[in-house]
Amino acid sequence: MNKLTKILASLVAVGLSMSLVGCDQTISKSEKTSVGSDGTVKSEEKTVTRSPDGTVTKKEETKKTTPDKP
């Protein structure tokens, strides 16, 4: 019985440690794409994440693609 208790305690400890060390959690994410009259495509992406230690990070990414002119 003592051996079973030690095994179960070890499994619980491993499970708790894995749950505390996690990945970043995405709080919000938005994407917006627009096409101009000249065919230019503009994409904006905004992401807010929270790390396991409570730090909040905001990331904004903008891409602009222009079509090739013949």
C-alpha positions as CSV (number, residue, x, y, z in Angstrom):
1,M,0.0,0.0,0.0
2,N,2.9,2.4,0.8
3,K,4.3,1.8,-2.7
4,L,1.0,2.7,-4.4
5,T,0.8,5.9,-2.3
6,K,4.2,7.0,-3.5
7,I,3.4,6.3,-7.1
8,L,0.2,8.2,-6.9
9,A,1.9,11.2,-5.2
10,S,4.5,11.2,-7.9
11,L,1.9,11.2,-10.7
12,V,0.0,14.1,-9.0
13,A,3.2,16.1,-8.6
14,V,4.2,15.6,-12.3
15,G,0.6,16.6,-13.4
16,L,0.6,19.8,-11.3
17,S,4.0,20.8,-12.5
18,M,3.0,20.4,-16.1
19,S,-0.2,22.4,-15.6
20,L,1.8,25.3,-14.0
21,V,4.4,25.5,-16.8
22,G,2.2,26.2,-19.8
23,C,2.2,28.0,-23.1
24,D,1.2,31.6,-23.7
25,Q,-2.6,32.1,-23.6
26,T,-4.1,34.1,-26.4
27,I,-6.5,36.7,-24.9
28,S,-7.6,38.3,-28.2
29,K,-6.8,38.1,-31.9
30,S,-8.2,40.1,-34.8
31,E,-7.4,40.1,-38.5
32,K,-8.4,42.8,-41.0
33,T,-7.8,42.7,-44.7
34,S,-8.6,45.4,-47.3
35,V,-8.0,45.7,-51.0
36,G,-7.4,49.1,-52.5
37,S,-8.6,50.3,-55.9
38,D,-5.2,49.7,-57.4
39,G,-5.1,46.1,-56.2
40,T,-3.0,46.7,-53.2
41,V,-3.8,44.2,-50.4
42,K,-3.3,45.5,-46.8
43,S,-3.5,43.0,-43.9
44,E,-3.4,43.9,-40.2
45,E,-3.2,41.3,-37.4
46,K,-3.4,42.2,-33.7
47,T,-2.7,39.6,-31.0
48,V,-2.8,40.0,-27.2
49,T,-1.3,37.1,-25.2
50,R,-0.7,36.4,-21.5
51,S,2.4,34.3,-20.4
52,P,2.2,31.9,-17.4
53,D,3.9,34.6,-15.2
54,G,1.0,37.0,-15.9
55,T,2.9,39.3,-18.4
56,V,0.6,40.7,-21.1
57,T,2.1,41.2,-24.6
58,K,0.5,43.1,-27.5
59,K,1.7,42.3,-31.0
60,E,0.6,44.3,-34.1
61,E,1.7,43.1,-37.6
62,T,0.9,44.9,-40.9
63,K,1.6,43.5,-44.4
64,K,1.1,45.4,-47.6
65,T,1.3,43.6,-51.0
66,T,1.2,45.5,-54.3
67,P,0.5,43.6,-57.6
68,D,3.1,43.4,-60.2
69,K,2.7,45.9,-63.0
70,P,3.0,44.6,-66.6
